[in-house]
Amino acid sequence: MKILFINNDGGGFSEYREIESGTNAGQLFRQEYGRDSDTSSYKIRVNSLPVDMEHVLLDGDRVSITQRKQVGA
């Protein structure tokens, strides 16, 4: 299935990604940031609404990952 992934970390970017059906927000986060990244430091939104790490993504979802506190802010 296809989602729009918006990464707001650093310079940021957005692109369409193919992911497996049944992928949840936490799995996508770990794919992008690595297994050892601290999930509590980030906010994940799907279609502009905050979700938890167990939220299952659907075809066509718009997913954004943003740091809760920006470095240097």
C-alpha positions as CSV (number, residue, x, y, z in Angstrom):
1,M,0.0,0.0,0.0
2,K,1.1,3.6,-0.5
3,I,1.3,6.4,2.1
4,L,2.7,10.0,2.0
5,F,5.5,10.2,4.5
6,I,6.4,13.6,5.8
7,N,9.6,13.9,7.8
8,N,9.9,17.1,9.7
9,D,13.3,16.3,11.3
10,G,16.1,18.7,10.3
11,G,15.6,19.9,6.7
12,G,12.5,17.8,6.3
13,F,11.1,16.1,3.2
14,S,8.0,14.3,2.0
15,E,7.6,11.4,-0.4
16,Y,5.3,8.6,-1.2
17,R,6.3,5.2,0.3
18,E,5.2,1.7,-0.3
19,I,4.7,-0.2,3.0
20,E,3.3,-3.6,3.8
21,S,-0.4,-3.9,4.7
22,G,-0.9,-4.0,8.5
23,T,2.1,-1.7,9.3
24,N,1.6,0.4,12.4
25,A,3.0,3.8,13.2
26,G,5.6,2.4,15.5
27,Q,7.0,0.0,12.9
28,L,7.2,2.9,10.4
29,F,9.0,5.0,13.0
30,R,11.6,2.3,13.7
31,Q,12.1,1.8,9.9
32,E,12.9,5.5,9.5
33,Y,14.8,6.3,12.7
34,G,16.2,3.0,13.8
35,R,15.3,0.5,16.5
36,D,17.0,2.4,19.4
37,S,15.4,5.8,18.8
38,D,13.4,7.3,21.6
39,T,9.8,7.3,20.5
40,S,8.8,9.6,23.3
41,S,10.8,12.4,21.7
42,Y,8.5,12.4,18.6
43,K,4.9,13.1,17.8
44,I,3.3,11.0,15.0
45,R,0.3,12.3,13.2
46,V,-1.8,10.5,10.6
47,N,-4.0,12.7,8.5
48,S,-3.2,15.6,10.8
49,L,-4.4,13.7,13.9
50,P,-2.1,12.5,16.7
51,V,-1.9,8.7,17.0
52,D,-0.1,6.2,19.2
53,M,2.5,3.8,18.1
54,E,0.0,0.9,17.7
55,H,-2.2,2.8,15.1
56,V,-2.4,0.7,11.9
57,L,-1.7,2.7,8.8
58,L,-4.1,2.5,5.8
59,D,-3.6,3.0,2.1
60,G,-3.5,6.7,1.2
61,D,-2.7,7.9,4.8
62,R,-0.6,11.1,5.3
63,V,1.9,10.4,8.0
64,S,4.1,13.1,9.7
65,I,6.8,12.6,12.3
66,T,7.9,15.7,14.3
67,Q,10.3,16.1,17.2
68,R,8.5,17.3,20.3
69,K,11.3,19.7,21.2
70,Q,13.4,21.3,18.4
71,V,17.1,21.5,19.1
72,G,18.2,25.0,19.6
73,A,14.7,26.3,20.2
